[in-house]
Amino acid sequence: MDELWTMSGAATLHGTPCLIEGVAAGRARRAAELNLRSALSKDGIIIERVDHMGGIDDAPYDLFTRLATNAPEACYELSFRDVGQSQFDDALRLVDPTPFDEAGGRTASETLLDLLFDQGDDRQFPYNCFAILDGGRVRNIAERLGGSGLAHRCLFKDTAADKFGDNGPWILRLDRENKFARDLFSASDDDPLQTGLWGEGAGILIRSQVSLQGLWQHFRKFTLITDEATGKRYFFRFYAPETLRTIIAGMSEEKLTELGAGCSLICGSDRTHGLTLFMRGP
C-alpha cells in the first residue's frame, strides 16, 4: 500500500531558482521521491537539492487536501523568494514594443504573433502561447472558452470560481489556427457581439515552456494581495493590460522576477496605451 511523503528543497523552473514543497505517494520513500521528480519534470522543474523528506504529518494542509481530492501521484508548491541566487540580470523587463507593433490599431502584427508562437529549439519543453483573460471584459467567457476547443481553466477555484468566475481571470493555451485565438488578435469598431478582442484590454499574453497546469498554479498566487496596514485582502487584476503597464512596471526586480518566473514574454494591449511588452533578458 502506498504511503504519503513530503519533501522540501531547492529546484529550478526552466533555469529560474525556486524553493519547493511537495507531497507524493509511494510504497517507500525512494518511490515517492521518484514520483515527485517525475511529476515535476513534466512541468520543466528539476530538483537540485532535497532539504527534508518525511511523513505525511509534515505536509502542508493545502497540499495534502489537493492530493487526497484529485488523487494525482504528486503535487507541489513553488516559491521564488529568498532562493539564494539573483536572477535580476535575466528578469523580465519593459521594452519598446515598436518592432512588434507595426500593424498598430486593432490588429496584432505578424511579427508579434511569430514571437508569441515560436516554440523554440527544445523539443521536450517547447514554448507555447497562453492568455490570461479578464471575465469582466470578455462577454460570456465561460461559454466562449467552453466552445473554443482550447484547454482553459479559471484561476479561481471551488467556491470562488462559482461566485466570481464569470468576472474572474481565466488562463488558456492558444493555438494560432484556432478561431477564438484569432479573435484575440484582431478587432473592429463595428463589433456589437465583441467577436474581436485585440486592443480591448481583455487580458495578457504569455510565452512560456511551463504547462497550463503549472502556470495556473503559479499565477493563482497573485490573484489576491493583502493590505499590510489593515490586513484586508483584495483582488489583484495583474492580468489587465493597464495594470501590467503601471503597477507591474513599477515593481522591484525581485517581485517582477517572482511574477514572471517561467515566462519569456508577457504582453497586453489596450486602446489607451497600445502594446505593453515585457521580455526576458538584459
C-alpha positions as CSV (number, residue, x, y, z in Angstrom):
1,M,0.0,0.0,0.0
2,D,1.3,3.4,-0.9
3,E,2.2,5.9,1.8
4,L,2.3,9.7,1.6
5,W,5.6,11.5,1.9
6,T,6.5,15.2,2.0
7,M,9.6,16.8,0.5
8,S,11.1,20.3,0.7
9,G,14.2,21.6,-1.0
10,A,15.6,23.7,-3.9
11,A,14.8,23.4,-7.6
12,T,14.9,25.2,-10.9
13,L,12.0,26.1,-13.2
14,H,13.4,26.3,-16.7
15,G,16.6,27.8,-15.1
16,T,14.9,30.1,-12.5
17,P,15.8,29.0,-9.0
18,C,13.0,28.3,-6.6
19,L,12.1,26.6,-3.4
20,I,9.7,23.7,-3.4
21,E,7.3,21.9,-1.1
22,G,5.8,18.7,-2.4
23,V,3.7,15.7,-1.4
24,A,3.8,12.3,-3.2
25,A,2.6,8.8,-2.8
26,G,4.8,5.8,-2.9
27,R,5.4,2.3,-1.3
28,A,8.6,3.7,0.2
29,R,10.5,7.0,0.5
30,R,12.5,6.4,-2.7
31,A,9.4,5.6,-4.8
32,A,7.6,8.7,-3.5
33,E,10.6,10.8,-4.4
34,L,10.8,9.4,-7.9
35,N,7.0,10.0,-8.4
36,L,7.5,13.6,-7.3
37,R,10.5,14.1,-9.6
38,S,8.6,12.6,-12.5
39,A,5.6,15.0,-11.9
40,L,7.9,18.0,-11.6
41,S,9.9,17.1,-14.8
42,K,6.6,17.3,-16.8
43,D,6.5,21.0,-15.9
44,G,10.2,21.6,-16.6
45,I,11.1,21.6,-12.8
46,I,14.4,20.0,-11.8
47,I,15.1,19.2,-8.1
48,E,18.5,20.5,-7.2
49,R,18.6,19.8,-3.5
50,V,16.4,17.8,-1.1
51,D,16.5,19.5,2.4
52,H,13.9,17.4,4.1
53,M,11.8,14.3,3.4
54,G,9.4,13.0,5.9
55,G,6.0,11.5,6.7
56,I,2.6,13.0,6.0
57,D,2.4,14.7,9.4
58,D,4.8,17.3,8.0
59,A,2.7,18.0,4.9
60,P,1.2,21.5,4.4
61,Y,-2.6,21.1,4.7
62,D,-3.5,22.5,1.3
63,L,-1.1,20.1,-0.5
64,F,-2.4,17.1,1.4
65,T,-6.0,18.2,0.6
66,R,-5.2,18.6,-3.1
67,L,-3.5,15.2,-3.3
68,A,-6.4,13.5,-1.5
69,T,-9.0,15.2,-3.6
70,N,-7.5,14.9,-7.1
71,A,-5.6,11.6,-6.5
72,P,-2.5,12.5,-8.6
73,E,0.8,10.8,-7.9
74,A,2.2,14.0,-6.6
75,C,1.6,17.7,-6.1
76,Y,3.7,20.7,-5.2
77,E,4.0,24.4,-4.5
78,L,6.8,26.7,-5.6
79,S,8.3,29.8,-4.1
80,F,10.6,32.3,-5.8
81,R,11.7,34.4,-2.8
82,D,14.9,34.0,-0.9
83,V,16.3,31.3,-3.1
84,G,19.9,32.4,-2.6
85,Q,20.7,33.3,-6.2
86,S,19.9,36.6,-8.0
87,Q,18.1,36.3,-11.3
88,F,17.8,40.0,-11.9
89,D,20.1,40.0,-14.9
90,D,17.6,37.7,-16.6
91,A,14.4,39.3,-15.3
92,L,11.5,40.3,-17.4
93,R,12.0,43.9,-18.5
94,L,9.7,46.5,-20.1
95,V,10.9,47.0,-23.7
96,D,10.0,49.3,-26.6
97,P,7.2,47.4,-28.4
98,T,7.6,49.3,-31.7
99,P,9.3,46.5,-33.7
100,F,6.4,44.1,-32.7
101,D,3.5,46.6,-33.3
102,E,3.8,47.5,-36.9
103,A,0.1,46.7,-37.6
104,G,-1.0,49.1,-34.8
105,G,-4.6,49.9,-34.1
106,R,-6.9,47.0,-33.9
107,T,-4.8,44.1,-35.2
108,A,-1.7,42.4,-33.8
109,S,1.3,42.3,-36.1
110,E,2.6,39.2,-37.6
111,T,6.0,39.9,-36.0
112,L,4.4,39.8,-32.5
113,L,2.5,36.6,-33.4
114,D,5.6,34.9,-34.7
115,L,7.4,35.8,-31.4
116,L,4.5,34.6,-29.2
117,F,4.1,31.3,-31.1
118,D,7.8,30.5,-31.6
119,Q,8.2,27.1,-29.9
120,G,12.0,27.3,-29.7
121,D,14.5,24.6,-30.1
122,D,13.8,22.4,-27.0
123,R,11.6,19.6,-28.3
124,Q,11.0,18.2,-24.8
125,F,9.8,21.5,-23.4
126,P,8.6,23.7,-26.4
127,Y,7.3,27.2,-25.8
128,N,3.6,27.8,-26.0
129,C,1.5,30.9,-26.1
130,F,-1.0,31.4,-23.3
131,A,-3.5,34.1,-22.4
132,I,-5.0,35.2,-19.1
133,L,-8.3,36.8,-19.8
134,D,-10.5,39.0,-17.7
135,G,-14.0,37.7,-17.4
136,G,-15.2,41.1,-16.6
137,R,-14.1,42.3,-20.1
138,V,-15.0,39.2,-22.2
139,R,-18.7,38.6,-22.5
140,N,-19.9,35.1,-21.6
141,I,-16.3,34.0,-21.1
142,A,-17.0,30.5,-19.6
143,E,-19.3,29.6,-22.5
144,R,-17.0,31.0,-25.2
145,L,-14.0,29.2,-23.8
146,G,-16.0,26.0,-23.4
147,G,-16.8,26.1,-27.1
148,S,-13.4,27.2,-28.2
149,G,-11.7,23.8,-28.2
150,L,-8.8,25.3,-26.2
151,A,-7.5,24.0,-22.9
152,H,-8.5,26.5,-20.2
153,R,-9.1,26.9,-16.5
154,C,-10.4,29.7,-14.2
155,L,-7.6,31.0,-11.9
156,F,-10.2,30.9,-9.1
157,K,-11.3,27.6,-7.8
158,D,-14.1,26.0,-5.7
159,T,-16.5,28.5,-4.1
160,A,-14.6,31.5,-5.5
161,A,-14.9,30.1,-9.0
162,D,-18.6,29.6,-8.7
163,K,-19.1,33.0,-7.2
164,F,-16.7,35.2,-9.2
165,G,-15.7,33.1,-12.2
166,D,-17.9,35.0,-14.7
167,N,-15.9,38.1,-13.9
168,G,-12.6,36.5,-12.9
169,P,-9.4,35.5,-14.6
170,W,-9.1,32.5,-17.0
171,I,-5.9,31.0,-18.3
172,L,-5.9,29.2,-21.7
173,R,-3.3,27.7,-24.1
174,L,-3.6,29.2,-27.5
175,D,-3.4,27.6,-30.9
176,R,-2.5,30.1,-33.7
177,E,-5.0,28.5,-36.1
178,N,-7.9,28.4,-33.6
179,K,-10.8,30.8,-34.3
180,F,-11.1,32.1,-30.7
181,A,-7.3,32.6,-30.7
182,R,-7.5,34.5,-33.9
183,D,-10.3,36.7,-32.4
184,L,-7.9,37.6,-29.6
185,F,-5.5,39.2,-32.1
186,S,-8.0,41.3,-34.1
187,A,-11.0,43.6,-33.6
188,S,-13.2,46.1,-35.4
189,D,-15.0,49.2,-34.3
190,D,-18.3,47.8,-35.6
191,D,-18.5,44.7,-33.4
192,P,-21.5,44.7,-31.1
193,L,-21.0,41.0,-30.3
194,Q,-17.4,41.5,-29.2
195,T,-16.1,38.8,-31.5
196,G,-12.7,40.5,-31.7
197,L,-10.8,41.4,-28.6
198,W,-7.4,43.0,-29.6
199,G,-7.0,46.4,-28.0
200,E,-10.0,45.9,-25.7
201,G,-7.8,45.3,-22.6
202,A,-9.2,41.8,-22.4
203,G,-6.1,40.3,-20.8
204,I,-2.5,39.4,-21.2
205,L,-0.5,37.1,-23.4
206,I,2.4,34.9,-22.2
207,R,5.1,32.8,-23.9
208,S,6.3,30.0,-21.7
209,Q,7.7,26.5,-21.6
210,V,5.6,25.7,-18.5
211,S,2.5,23.6,-18.8
212,L,-1.0,25.1,-18.5
213,Q,-1.4,23.4,-15.1
214,G,2.0,24.8,-13.9
215,L,1.1,28.4,-15.0
216,W,-2.3,28.0,-13.4
217,Q,-0.7,27.1,-10.1
218,H,1.9,29.8,-10.4
219,F,-0.4,32.8,-11.3
220,R,-3.1,31.8,-8.8
221,K,-0.8,33.1,-6.1
222,F,-1.1,36.7,-7.5
223,T,-4.9,36.9,-7.7
224,L,-5.1,38.3,-4.1
225,I,-3.0,40.8,-2.3
226,T,-3.0,41.8,1.3
227,D,-3.0,45.4,2.6
228,E,-0.3,45.3,5.2
229,A,-1.8,48.2,7.1
230,T,-5.3,46.7,7.5
231,G,-4.8,43.0,6.8
232,K,-7.6,43.1,4.3
233,R,-7.3,41.1,1.1
234,Y,-8.1,42.4,-2.3
235,F,-8.3,41.0,-5.8
236,F,-5.2,42.0,-7.9
237,R,-6.0,42.3,-11.6
238,F,-2.4,41.8,-12.8
239,Y,-3.9,40.4,-16.0
240,A,-5.3,43.8,-17.0
241,P,-3.0,45.5,-19.6
242,E,-3.2,48.9,-17.7
243,T,-2.1,47.1,-14.5
244,L,0.7,45.4,-16.5
245,R,1.9,48.8,-17.6
246,T,1.6,50.8,-14.4
247,I,1.8,48.7,-11.2
248,I,4.0,45.9,-12.6
249,A,6.2,48.3,-14.4
250,G,7.0,49.8,-11.0
251,M,7.7,46.5,-9.3
252,S,11.1,45.8,-7.8
253,E,13.2,43.4,-9.9
254,E,12.8,40.8,-7.2
255,K,9.0,40.9,-7.3
256,L,9.0,41.1,-11.1
257,T,11.3,38.0,-11.2
258,E,8.8,36.2,-9.0
259,L,5.8,37.1,-11.0
260,G,7.4,36.3,-14.4
261,A,9.1,33.0,-13.3
262,G,8.9,30.5,-16.2
263,C,7.8,33.1,-18.7
264,S,10.0,34.6,-21.5
265,L,7.5,37.2,-22.5
266,I,4.3,38.9,-21.1
267,C,2.4,41.5,-23.1
268,G,-1.0,43.2,-23.2
269,S,-2.8,45.7,-25.5
270,D,-5.4,48.4,-24.7
271,R,-6.8,51.3,-26.6
272,T,-5.1,54.0,-24.4
273,H,-1.5,52.7,-24.4
274,G,-1.4,50.3,-27.2
275,L,1.0,47.3,-26.8
276,T,2.9,46.9,-23.5
277,L,5.7,44.3,-23.7
278,F,7.9,42.7,-21.1
279,M,10.7,40.4,-22.4
280,R,13.3,38.3,-20.5
281,G,16.9,39.3,-20.8
282,P,19.3,42.2,-20.0
